[in-house]
Amino acid sequence: MLPFYLINKFLPLKRKLQSLYLHRAGQIVPHLTPFITKSDRVLDLGCGTGSIIKLIKISTHCQATLVDVQYNAMCDQYPVLIYDGQKLPFDDNVFDLVMSGGSTAFINNIPQAIKEYARVTKPWGFIGDVNFFYHTLPPKKLISDLNNMMNINIQPWDETYWLQQYQKADLEMYYHTIGKTNPASDEQVIEYCRKLIDQKDWNFEVRKVALDRLVEIMNLFNENHRYLSYGVFITRKQMVKHDTLF
Ligand SMILES: C[S@@+](CC[C@H](N)C(=O)[O-])C[C@H]1O[C@@H](n2cnc3c(N)ncnc32)[C@H](O)[C@@H]1O
């Protein structure tokens, strides 16, 4: 996530982010909605902008619950339950679908978080997760710059890392696909930032400082994209743990 002070200052940036999240949500939601009915309970975990649940609701009219550790100014359509970020405030086996659109990586204890997803999902219910991972090991400095800027603790996880997490939580893989992120050119980054700043009625000095900072942030994200892929992971909670016969 970008720092909130930036998101809220730039309306076009807010719109761009909303459409980015919608795009990401669009990659996974069509795989899940055929199974979801009006009476089904769906949890949007780390809902952020609420883009995931908006899309799911449009086609299913499901019973939606949204949780996060903080409010997001862009999520203004549904009430959000704020929790401690560790133990989900729900009983066991209550949701037909638990959906996390890029939020799992932001949680401190990922193995524990995925176990929590499984705990609140009904037997044979679905868990949908979209996660970024590195197809090529990035420089350590890039990771530490990103973590410092966003005040998070991402690590250079690869695809296997995520697959192992679902396995450890006894989740059965139902659908899995991956794609690459595309970095923009340096010129495109500057052009994009300049357009955003040009819409503000600021004096020269403020515009210069804001442009430099925005380009710095966008370059960091863009550099990260050179090493990143994303994965769509849909798993199911098993009724009983399968024993292997052979
Ligand atoms: C990439 S953003 C949001 C993505 C969201 N699916 C969307 O469409 O806007 C990651 C989200 O994870 C949330 N988050 C961070 N730690 C969390 C935790 N322990 N439990 C749940 N959500 C968490 C953040 O507050 C943030 O809203």
The ligand as an SDF file (V2000), in Angstrom:
LIG
                    3D

 27 29  0  0  0  0  0  0  0  0999 V2000
   -2.7510   -4.8480   -0.4990 C   0  0  0  0  0  0  0  0  0  0  0  0
   -3.7020   -4.1040    0.7290 S   0  0  0  0  0  0  0  0  0  0  0  0
   -5.3940   -4.4000    0.3970 C   0  0  0  0  0  0  0  0  0  0  0  0
   -5.8690   -5.2250   -0.6910 C   0  0  0  0  0  0  0  0  0  0  0  0
   -7.3840   -5.3290   -0.7330 C   0  0  0  0  0  0  0  0  0  0  0  0
   -7.7660   -6.6590   -1.1090 N   0  0  0  0  0  0  0  0  0  0  0  0
   -7.9960   -4.3330   -1.7090 C   0  0  0  0  0  0  0  0  0  0  0  0
   -8.6050   -4.7590   -2.6760 O   0  0  0  0  0  0  0  0  0  0  0  0
   -7.8750   -3.1320   -1.4540 O   0  0  0  0  0  0  0  0  0  0  0  0
   -3.3610   -5.1020    2.1520 C   0  0  0  0  0  0  0  0  0  0  0  0
   -4.3270   -4.9810    3.2890 C   0  0  0  0  0  0  0  0  0  0  0  0
   -3.9560   -5.8810    4.3300 O   0  0  0  0  0  0  0  0  0  0  0  0
   -4.3260   -5.2880    5.5460 C   0  0  0  0  0  0  0  0  0  0  0  0
   -3.6760   -5.9740    6.6790 N   0  0  0  0  0  0  0  0  0  0  0  0
   -2.4530   -5.7900    7.2010 C   0  0  0  0  0  0  0  0  0  0  0  0
   -2.2560   -6.6280    8.2510 N   0  0  0  0  0  0  0  0  0  0  0  0
   -3.3820   -7.3690    8.3610 C   0  0  0  0  0  0  0  0  0  0  0  0
   -3.7950   -8.4050    9.2450 C   0  0  0  0  0  0  0  0  0  0  0  0
   -3.0010   -8.8720   10.2120 N   0  0  0  0  0  0  0  0  0  0  0  0
   -5.0200   -8.9370    9.0670 N   0  0  0  0  0  0  0  0  0  0  0  0
   -5.8280   -8.4870    8.0790 C   0  0  0  0  0  0  0  0  0  0  0  0
   -5.5030   -7.5060    7.2270 N   0  0  0  0  0  0  0  0  0  0  0  0
   -4.2950   -6.9610    7.3610 C   0  0  0  0  0  0  0  0  0  0  0  0
   -3.9290   -3.8420    5.3630 C   0  0  0  0  0  0  0  0  0  0  0  0
   -4.5330   -2.9940    6.2920 O   0  0  0  0  0  0  0  0  0  0  0  0
   -4.3960   -3.6050    3.9300 C   0  0  0  0  0  0  0  0  0  0  0  0
   -5.6980   -3.1510    3.8700 O   0  0  0  0  0  0  0  0  0  0  0  0
  1  2  1  0
  2  3  1  0
  2 10  1  0
  3  4  1  0
  4  5  1  0
  5  6  1  0
  5  7  1  0
  7  8  2  0
  7  9  1  0
 10 11  1  0
 11 12  1  0
 11 26  1  0
 12 13  1  0
 13 14  1  0
 13 24  1  0
 14 15  1  0
 14 23  1  0
 15 16  2  0
 16 17  1  0
 17 18  1  0
 17 23  2  0
 18 19  1  0
 18 20  2  0
 20 21  1  0
 21 22  2  0
 22 23  1  0
 24 25  1  0
 24 26  1  0
 26 27  1  0
M  CHG  2   2   1   9  -1
M  END
$$$$
